[in-house]
């Protein structure tokens, strides 16, 4: 019996139940904490992606706005040039038509005078 008592003393005593429960609870807490950190990191990554996309859209809108302004400016310039061209082409055409159809000639600048009406 004495040998049995020494053998039993050499065998480790069983871990109390509370200690096992605490270890299991601690393991669960760690898993939850890791899961929470993963969710926070994933959320931060998604938010960073949304911000990146918004900045890219804002830059595109600014470029589009600049292009629209340039387009409006070019259209105004084209309209002014078209009007100028139309005016310059109309005068010789009217003079030629007046000469041929009516027999009119432009007046000589030396044949007419001006009257000062400011007095």
PEWOBEL-V290746 format. One record per residue. N is the residue number from 1. OMEGA is omega in whole degrees, -180 to 180 (none if undefined). D_LAST is the distance of its C-alpha to the last C-alpha in Angstrom with 1 decimal. Layout:
n=N omega=OMEGA d_last=D_LAST
n=N omega=OMEGA d_last=D_LAST
This chain:
n=1 omega=179 d_last=151.7
n=2 omega=179 d_last=150.7
n=3 omega=177 d_last=149.3
n=4 omega=-179 d_last=147.3
n=5 omega=179 d_last=145.8
n=6 omega=177 d_last=144.7
n=7 omega=-179 d_last=143.2
n=8 omega=179 d_last=141.2
n=9 omega=-180 d_last=140.0
n=10 omega=179 d_last=138.7
n=11 omega=-178 d_last=136.7
n=12 omega=178 d_last=133.3
n=13 omega=-179 d_last=133.0
n=14 omega=-180 d_last=130.7
n=15 omega=-180 d_last=127.1
n=16 omega=-177 d_last=126.7
n=17 omega=-179 d_last=124.7
n=18 omega=-179 d_last=122.0
n=19 omega=177 d_last=121.2
n=20 omega=179 d_last=120.8
n=21 omega=179 d_last=118.6
n=22 omega=179 d_last=116.4
n=23 omega=179 d_last=116.1
n=24 omega=178 d_last=115.2
n=25 omega=179 d_last=112.5
n=26 omega=178 d_last=111.1
n=27 omega=177 d_last=110.9
n=28 omega=179 d_last=109.1
n=29 omega=180 d_last=106.6
n=30 omega=178 d_last=105.9
n=31 omega=178 d_last=105.3
n=32 omega=-180 d_last=102.9
n=33 omega=177 d_last=101.1
n=34 omega=178 d_last=100.8
n=35 omega=178 d_last=99.6
n=36 omega=179 d_last=97.0
n=37 omega=179 d_last=95.8
n=38 omega=180 d_last=95.5
n=39 omega=179 d_last=93.5
n=40 omega=180 d_last=91.1
n=41 omega=178 d_last=90.7
n=42 omega=178 d_last=90.1
n=43 omega=179 d_last=87.5
n=44 omega=179 d_last=85.7
n=45 omega=178 d_last=85.7
n=46 omega=178 d_last=84.3
n=47 omega=177 d_last=81.6
n=48 omega=177 d_last=80.6
n=49 omega=179 d_last=80.3
n=50 omega=179 d_last=78.1
n=51 omega=179 d_last=75.8
n=52 omega=180 d_last=75.7
n=53 omega=179 d_last=74.8
n=54 omega=178 d_last=72.0
n=55 omega=179 d_last=70.6
n=56 omega=179 d_last=70.7
n=57 omega=178 d_last=69.0
n=58 omega=178 d_last=66.3
n=59 omega=178 d_last=65.6
n=60 omega=179 d_last=65.5
n=61 omega=178 d_last=63.0
n=62 omega=177 d_last=60.8
n=63 omega=179 d_last=60.9
n=64 omega=178 d_last=60.2
n=65 omega=178 d_last=57.2
n=66 omega=179 d_last=55.8
n=67 omega=179 d_last=56.5
n=68 omega=178 d_last=54.7
n=69 omega=179 d_last=51.6
n=70 omega=179 d_last=51.7
n=71 omega=179 d_last=52.2
n=72 omega=179 d_last=49.2
n=73 omega=180 d_last=47.0
n=74 omega=178 d_last=48.3
n=75 omega=178 d_last=47.7
n=76 omega=178 d_last=44.0
n=77 omega=178 d_last=43.7
n=78 omega=179 d_last=45.4
n=79 omega=179 d_last=43.1
n=80 omega=179 d_last=40.0
n=81 omega=178 d_last=41.6
n=82 omega=178 d_last=42.6
n=83 omega=179 d_last=39.1
n=84 omega=179 d_last=37.7
n=85 omega=180 d_last=40.5
n=86 omega=179 d_last=39.9
n=87 omega=-177 d_last=36.2
n=88 omega=179 d_last=37.0
n=89 omega=-175 d_last=39.7
n=90 omega=-176 d_last=37.8
n=91 omega=179 d_last=35.0
n=92 omega=-180 d_last=37.4
n=93 omega=178 d_last=39.6
n=94 omega=179 d_last=36.8
n=95 omega=-180 d_last=35.8
n=96 omega=180 d_last=39.5
n=97 omega=179 d_last=40.1
n=98 omega=179 d_last=37.1
n=99 omega=-174 d_last=38.4
n=100 omega=-175 d_last=41.9
n=101 omega=-175 d_last=41.6
n=102 omega=-179 d_last=38.6
n=103 omega=-179 d_last=38.4
n=104 omega=177 d_last=34.8
n=105 omega=176 d_last=33.6
n=106 omega=-179 d_last=30.7
n=107 omega=177 d_last=27.8
n=108 omega=-177 d_last=27.7
n=109 omega=-179 d_last=24.7
n=110 omega=-176 d_last=24.3
n=111 omega=179 d_last=23.8
n=112 omega=-177 d_last=20.5
n=113 omega=-177 d_last=17.0
n=114 omega=178 d_last=13.7
n=115 omega=179 d_last=10.4
n=116 omega=-177 d_last=7.2
n=117 omega=-178 d_last=5.5
n=118 omega=-179 d_last=3.9
n=119 omega=none d_last=0.0
